[in-house]
Amino acid sequence: MTAIPVALRPAAASDGTAVADVYLRSYDAALPTVRRAHSDAEVREFFRYVVVPAGGTWLAEAAGGAVGMMVLDGDELSQLYLDPQWRGRGIGDRFVALAKERSPEGLWLRTFQVNAPARRFYARHGFTEADRTDGFGNEEREPDVRCVWRPRQRSELVTPGEARCHGLAPRS
């Protein structure tokens, strides 16, 4: 089976509906127990007229359509959603790598506590849990968790053997 190429690119104004549709498909598949605060039409309008025009929205395209989306707002990884049929193909990994590249000092995000697959995904990418809430601050009123990623410090990147080799650690 030949892999279908996936391109990541900044979303254009004309992509608002496609971005919203990825969000809706992903949300409904990944979070069936979480009440959506807005109708499909309201979500499409929000993405079309607010989110995409604000900038920071990225689109993953493959097979002639949108298969993923990410919104990066400064150091906040605000949204990352993939079409359910396209999960497990490395698109999320590419989005997180892009977010880290664009915010090399660190990132933070919120995800719902019930979304165990997303929490595992972010943990694999070095995000750690910073705090939990009862959901009072989100429209869904769903308990969430704030996760943070900070780049490793130079001292953390070198093994003890490498440190001795480079004169950074005393010999034992």
Backbone bond lengths (Angstrom), bond angles and torsions (degrees), N, CA, C in turn:
res aa  C-N    CA-C-N  psi(-1)  N-CA   C-N-CA  omega(-1)  CA-C   N-CA-C  phi
1 M - - - 1.442 - - 1.517 109.13 -
2 T 1.302 117.74 129.18 1.449 122.88 179.58 1.518 109.84 -84.43
3 A 1.334 115.99 134.13 1.463 120.11 178.37 1.523 109.54 -70.87
4 I 1.291 116.08 137.71 1.456 121.30 177.40 1.524 107.43 -85.16
5 P 1.332 117.33 126.11 1.465 119.01 -178.97 1.533 111.54 -65.28
6 V 1.322 114.50 143.06 1.454 121.87 178.49 1.522 107.43 -121.85
7 A 1.321 116.65 126.62 1.458 122.04 178.95 1.521 109.68 -108.03
8 L 1.338 116.35 135.74 1.461 121.74 172.99 1.520 107.67 -103.35
9 R 1.318 116.41 135.51 1.460 119.93 178.53 1.522 109.77 -153.60
10 P 1.341 116.61 156.84 1.464 118.28 175.03 1.530 109.64 -61.72
11 A 1.301 116.70 140.11 1.464 120.58 178.84 1.527 109.72 -72.14
12 A 1.306 115.60 140.50 1.465 122.32 175.44 1.528 108.44 -96.82
13 A 1.324 115.88 164.42 1.464 120.49 179.99 1.529 111.88 -52.85
14 S 1.307 116.68 -36.00 1.472 120.71 -178.47 1.530 113.42 -73.30
15 D 1.337 118.28 -5.65 1.466 122.47 -177.47 1.530 113.52 -91.65
16 G 1.319 118.27 -0.80 1.458 120.74 -173.79 1.517 114.57 -53.10
17 T 1.315 117.34 -46.54 1.464 120.38 -179.20 1.523 111.37 -67.86
18 A 1.323 117.76 -41.03 1.470 120.98 179.00 1.529 110.76 -63.03
19 V 1.332 116.95 -41.22 1.465 121.22 177.82 1.526 109.42 -62.81
20 A 1.319 116.85 -46.07 1.466 121.04 179.44 1.524 111.47 -61.83
21 D 1.321 117.40 -39.58 1.462 120.42 -179.18 1.531 111.63 -65.46
22 V 1.336 117.30 -38.07 1.473 119.67 175.34 1.521 108.94 -62.12
23 Y 1.319 116.32 -46.86 1.466 121.04 178.84 1.529 110.47 -55.35
24 L 1.320 116.98 -50.07 1.469 121.15 -177.34 1.531 112.05 -61.94
25 R 1.338 117.66 -45.59 1.479 120.12 179.48 1.529 110.65 -62.62
26 S 1.324 115.72 -44.30 1.452 120.11 -177.63 1.524 111.78 -67.20
27 Y 1.317 116.31 -48.83 1.462 121.30 -178.86 1.529 110.28 -57.12
28 D 1.323 116.55 -49.97 1.461 120.16 -177.48 1.521 112.65 -62.56
29 A 1.334 117.64 -34.87 1.468 120.63 179.47 1.531 111.84 -77.74
30 A 1.334 117.15 -41.09 1.464 120.69 -173.59 1.523 113.34 -85.03
31 L 1.326 116.91 -25.00 1.462 120.05 -173.11 1.533 112.38 -129.77
32 P 1.321 117.01 57.21 1.472 118.79 -175.31 1.523 114.02 -63.83
33 T 1.331 118.05 -21.34 1.470 120.27 -178.71 1.526 112.89 -94.04
34 V 1.329 117.33 -4.31 1.461 120.52 -177.61 1.527 109.32 -98.33
35 R 1.310 115.27 124.63 1.461 121.56 179.62 1.528 109.53 -69.74
36 R 1.336 115.37 126.83 1.472 119.26 173.97 1.517 108.35 -77.75
37 A 1.309 117.10 137.16 1.463 121.64 -176.91 1.524 112.81 -80.08
38 H 1.339 117.49 -13.48 1.467 120.97 -175.22 1.525 111.08 -136.96
39 S 1.316 115.35 153.04 1.463 121.68 177.09 1.528 110.15 -70.60
40 D 1.327 116.15 165.22 1.466 120.48 176.48 1.523 110.86 -55.63
41 A 1.318 116.93 -44.11 1.471 120.77 -178.37 1.525 110.78 -62.98
42 E 1.328 117.60 -41.46 1.470 120.92 178.76 1.527 111.28 -65.41
43 V 1.330 116.67 -40.02 1.465 120.83 178.31 1.528 109.96 -62.89
44 R 1.323 116.71 -46.21 1.474 119.98 179.50 1.525 111.10 -61.00
45 E 1.302 117.29 -42.40 1.463 121.06 179.08 1.531 110.73 -64.16
46 F 1.317 116.97 -42.85 1.469 121.92 179.77 1.530 110.77 -60.57
47 F 1.324 116.95 -47.52 1.468 119.02 179.12 1.524 111.43 -66.52
48 R 1.300 116.78 -42.14 1.465 121.52 -176.38 1.534 112.04 -67.01
49 Y 1.337 117.97 -41.20 1.457 120.90 -172.16 1.528 115.56 -106.04
50 V 1.343 117.32 -13.12 1.459 119.44 -177.69 1.533 111.81 -120.87
51 V 1.318 117.01 -60.64 1.466 120.99 -171.48 1.523 112.34 -66.38
52 V 1.312 118.02 -57.97 1.470 120.47 -176.09 1.532 111.35 -62.87
53 P 1.341 120.33 -45.23 1.469 118.64 179.20 1.534 113.90 -62.95
54 A 1.328 118.14 -24.70 1.470 121.04 179.96 1.523 112.56 -70.29
55 G 1.327 117.99 -16.85 1.463 121.64 -178.59 1.525 110.92 88.81
56 G 1.320 115.63 168.96 1.456 121.27 179.61 1.514 115.21 84.20
57 T 1.333 117.12 1.54 1.463 120.30 179.12 1.517 108.92 -94.36
58 W 1.321 115.05 133.10 1.468 122.34 179.22 1.510 108.29 -119.02
59 L 1.311 115.49 148.36 1.458 122.50 -177.41 1.530 109.12 -123.78
60 A 1.330 116.40 138.85 1.460 122.03 170.82 1.519 106.69 -104.57
61 E 1.331 116.04 126.68 1.465 120.95 -179.07 1.517 110.29 -120.78
62 A 1.317 115.02 140.43 1.460 121.83 176.45 1.517 107.85 -158.22
63 A 1.294 115.81 151.35 1.468 121.57 176.23 1.527 111.92 50.23
64 G 1.332 115.77 35.92 1.456 120.34 175.71 1.517 116.07 79.52
65 G 1.322 118.13 11.44 1.461 118.99 -179.49 1.511 113.31 -150.21
66 A 1.326 115.63 173.21 1.463 122.57 178.25 1.526 109.36 -79.65
67 V 1.330 116.50 129.18 1.463 121.32 -179.10 1.525 112.69 -123.47
68 G 1.324 117.09 -5.17 1.455 120.87 178.87 1.508 110.50 -165.00
69 M 1.352 114.94 159.72 1.454 119.82 177.40 1.518 109.65 -151.07
70 M 1.324 114.62 149.09 1.459 121.36 176.89 1.521 107.45 -140.37
71 V 1.335 115.72 141.73 1.458 120.89 173.41 1.518 107.19 -121.26
72 L 1.310 115.09 121.87 1.455 122.91 178.95 1.523 107.27 -114.88
73 D 1.328 116.35 117.92 1.461 122.27 -178.57 1.518 108.01 -118.46
74 G 1.328 116.08 90.99 1.460 120.09 -174.49 1.510 109.51 65.65
75 D 1.342 116.57 -121.00 1.468 119.35 179.01 1.534 112.10 -96.55
76 E 1.323 116.92 10.18 1.467 120.24 176.74 1.525 110.56 -99.64
77 L 1.310 115.26 121.16 1.466 120.56 170.60 1.529 104.26 -83.83
78 S 1.323 113.64 87.95 1.452 122.13 -169.16 1.525 112.97 -69.14
79 Q 1.328 116.90 -40.25 1.460 120.26 -177.72 1.525 109.90 -151.90
80 L 1.314 115.31 141.09 1.462 121.81 172.43 1.528 106.31 -147.76
81 Y 1.317 115.29 111.34 1.461 121.13 -178.07 1.518 109.79 -133.27
82 L 1.328 115.60 140.74 1.460 121.85 178.22 1.521 109.81 -124.00
83 D 1.317 114.79 143.20 1.454 120.02 172.48 1.531 106.97 -55.88
84 P 1.326 118.67 131.53 1.469 120.65 -176.98 1.528 113.59 -53.19
85 Q 1.322 117.90 -33.92 1.468 120.80 179.82 1.531 112.69 -71.48
86 W 1.321 117.38 -12.08 1.464 121.51 -175.92 1.521 112.89 -112.30
87 R 1.322 117.84 6.26 1.466 119.95 176.06 1.522 109.63 -69.59
88 G 1.315 115.77 152.62 1.457 121.12 176.66 1.518 114.13 80.02
89 R 1.319 117.99 14.67 1.469 121.37 -179.48 1.523 112.83 -113.33
90 G 1.332 116.88 12.23 1.458 120.33 176.62 1.519 115.47 87.35
91 I 1.329 117.44 2.53 1.469 119.99 -178.63 1.530 110.15 -68.68
92 G 1.316 117.07 -44.33 1.468 120.62 177.54 1.515 111.22 -60.40
93 D 1.346 116.57 -41.08 1.473 120.66 177.27 1.524 110.44 -58.67
94 R 1.314 116.09 -42.61 1.467 120.58 -179.81 1.520 111.03 -66.47
95 F 1.323 117.30 -40.15 1.457 120.24 177.29 1.530 111.11 -62.39
96 V 1.335 117.70 -45.16 1.464 120.26 -179.78 1.529 110.16 -64.33
97 A 1.321 117.79 -41.03 1.471 120.27 177.37 1.528 110.36 -60.65
98 L 1.316 116.86 -41.36 1.462 121.39 177.68 1.532 110.70 -63.46
99 A 1.308 117.10 -43.55 1.465 121.07 179.03 1.524 110.66 -61.85
100 K 1.337 117.64 -42.88 1.469 121.22 178.37 1.519 111.18 -65.06
101 E 1.323 116.54 -37.54 1.462 120.98 177.91 1.528 110.47 -64.50
102 R 1.302 117.10 -40.13 1.464 121.63 -177.17 1.536 112.83 -81.49
103 S 1.326 117.32 -20.04 1.469 122.73 178.08 1.528 109.06 -131.78
104 P 1.322 116.80 67.39 1.463 120.06 -172.58 1.530 115.11 -67.17
105 E 1.320 118.28 -14.46 1.467 120.73 178.89 1.522 112.35 -81.85
106 G 1.336 116.53 -13.97 1.450 119.80 178.52 1.514 112.20 142.04
107 L 1.315 114.93 163.86 1.461 123.16 -178.51 1.517 109.62 -139.16
108 W 1.311 115.09 158.47 1.462 120.44 169.71 1.523 108.61 -141.58
109 L 1.313 115.05 159.90 1.461 121.20 -179.97 1.518 109.21 -157.22
110 R 1.302 114.47 166.83 1.465 121.57 171.90 1.520 108.09 -124.05
111 T 1.312 115.44 141.85 1.456 121.05 173.53 1.522 107.31 -141.27
112 F 1.304 116.43 155.62 1.459 119.52 -179.75 1.523 110.51 -70.48
113 Q 1.322 115.88 142.65 1.464 120.43 -179.82 1.521 111.38 -59.90
114 V 1.338 118.38 -32.83 1.463 120.97 -178.68 1.528 112.30 -73.42
115 N 1.325 118.02 -11.69 1.460 121.14 -176.71 1.538 110.11 -88.73
116 A 1.324 115.45 69.38 1.467 121.51 -177.64 1.530 112.53 -58.24
117 P 1.338 120.65 -41.60 1.461 118.78 178.95 1.535 112.32 -60.57
118 A 1.324 118.11 -39.75 1.471 119.95 178.38 1.516 110.48 -67.06
119 R 1.313 117.74 -41.31 1.473 120.27 179.53 1.525 110.87 -62.75
120 R 1.344 117.53 -40.18 1.475 120.13 176.82 1.530 110.47 -65.37
121 F 1.336 116.97 -42.00 1.461 121.86 179.20 1.530 110.47 -58.16
122 Y 1.322 117.01 -49.70 1.465 119.67 -178.65 1.525 111.45 -66.46
123 A 1.319 117.79 -36.59 1.471 120.67 177.13 1.527 110.49 -61.69
124 R 1.335 117.23 -40.22 1.472 120.09 177.49 1.525 111.58 -61.73
125 H 1.324 115.96 -24.48 1.463 120.63 -179.53 1.523 112.46 -97.74
126 G 1.332 116.48 16.88 1.461 120.49 172.94 1.514 115.91 88.48
127 F 1.324 118.45 5.99 1.457 120.25 176.87 1.529 108.88 -79.10
128 T 1.320 115.61 141.14 1.456 120.70 177.39 1.522 109.29 -121.56
129 E 1.314 115.15 151.14 1.457 120.47 -179.57 1.526 109.70 -70.90
130 A 1.335 116.75 129.04 1.457 121.56 179.02 1.523 111.14 -103.73
131 D 1.324 117.40 -41.56 1.456 120.70 176.74 1.517 110.37 -164.66
132 R 1.331 114.23 166.25 1.467 122.34 178.92 1.517 108.37 -124.37
133 T 1.329 115.53 150.99 1.461 119.57 174.79 1.521 109.08 -128.91
134 D 1.321 114.55 168.31 1.463 120.34 177.72 1.519 111.64 -86.50
135 G 1.341 117.62 4.19 1.455 121.68 178.53 1.517 113.80 92.87
136 F 1.316 117.33 2.02 1.462 119.76 -177.75 1.529 112.20 -60.09
137 G 1.325 117.96 -29.40 1.460 121.24 -176.41 1.514 115.36 -88.05
138 N 1.330 119.02 -0.49 1.466 119.11 178.88 1.524 110.59 -117.12
139 E 1.301 115.72 156.09 1.471 121.27 -175.39 1.526 113.44 -64.00
140 E 1.307 116.48 -27.39 1.465 120.45 -178.23 1.527 111.79 -81.26
141 R 1.332 116.37 -15.16 1.471 122.76 -175.55 1.523 111.04 58.31
142 E 1.323 114.83 37.17 1.467 122.71 -178.12 1.527 108.51 -106.00
143 P 1.348 118.88 129.25 1.459 120.02 177.96 1.534 111.13 -52.17
144 D 1.342 114.80 135.65 1.459 118.83 -178.15 1.520 110.95 -131.46
145 V 1.307 114.36 174.32 1.459 121.79 179.29 1.527 107.57 -133.01
146 R 1.341 115.94 136.81 1.464 120.63 175.25 1.520 107.27 -98.21
147 C 1.322 115.50 128.23 1.458 121.94 -179.65 1.522 108.85 -117.82
148 V 1.326 115.92 147.28 1.463 120.83 179.75 1.522 110.15 -128.76
149 W 1.320 114.30 150.60 1.467 121.70 172.39 1.520 106.72 -126.92
150 R 1.324 115.42 131.07 1.453 121.98 173.78 1.518 107.21 -125.52
151 P 1.333 117.24 139.88 1.468 118.54 178.62 1.528 109.80 -64.62
152 R 1.290 115.17 149.50 1.457 120.14 178.29 1.516 109.36 -68.96
153 Q 1.318 115.43 143.29 1.458 120.85 177.56 1.520 109.32 -77.04
154 R 1.313 115.82 157.16 1.464 120.75 -178.78 1.527 111.24 -52.49
155 S 1.329 117.28 -41.54 1.463 120.23 -179.16 1.526 112.11 -63.53
156 E 1.319 117.16 -24.39 1.454 120.61 179.55 1.522 112.06 -84.63
157 L 1.319 117.02 -13.77 1.452 120.69 -176.12 1.524 113.05 -88.76
158 V 1.312 117.18 -10.16 1.456 120.50 -175.12 1.522 109.79 -111.36
159 T 1.298 116.26 133.18 1.457 120.32 176.50 1.522 108.55 -74.12
160 P 1.337 118.89 160.24 1.466 119.96 178.53 1.538 112.23 -56.11
161 G 1.340 116.52 -38.82 1.465 119.19 178.08 1.517 111.72 -63.63
162 E 1.314 116.91 -41.99 1.465 120.67 177.86 1.526 110.51 -66.09
163 A 1.331 116.90 -36.46 1.459 120.28 -179.92 1.525 109.84 -63.79
164 R 1.346 117.64 -42.86 1.470 120.48 178.08 1.519 110.00 -63.34
165 C 1.329 116.61 -42.20 1.455 121.43 -178.92 1.525 111.11 -60.87
166 H 1.327 117.16 -36.73 1.464 121.02 -177.36 1.522 113.14 -95.35
167 G 1.368 116.51 7.46 1.444 120.19 177.23 1.535 113.21 74.35
168 L 1.305 118.54 21.58 1.448 121.57 -177.41 1.535 112.32 -94.99
169 A 1.305 117.79 -10.43 1.459 120.29 -178.54 1.532 108.26 -139.80
170 P 1.318 115.49 146.33 1.477 118.85 178.13 1.517 110.99 -67.43
171 R 1.304 115.98 149.43 1.469 120.39 174.73 1.504 108.81 -76.23
172 S 1.323 116.39 143.97 1.469 118.47 178.61 1.496 110.88 -96.43
